[in-house]
Amino acid sequence: MVKEVYDITMAMNLKEIEKLIKEALPDALVDIQDLAGDGNHYSATVTSSQFSGKSKIEQHKMVYNSLKGKMGNELHALAIKTKE
């Protein structure tokens, strides 16, 4: 008898994503949209004074780093737009 094991990764919800971003960027205004209604494909607009003087790449890295390795795991896809 063969036992099949499936790795089921739980999707992240909007509030979890917002919480992680705000922990790293406390002054951030965060607007997250569920693009496909599946809990796996999101768009986030993040506004923070901490982005001042940083390139878009640096700003996006700040947001990705705030997710603490969940991107690609619990969080499948996140389109990011940053503003100062």
Secondary structure, 3 states (H helix, E strand, C coil): CCCCCCCCCCCCCHHHHHHHHHHHCCCCEEEEEECCCCCCEEEEEEECHHHCCCCHHHHHHHHHHHCCCCECCCECEEEEEEEC
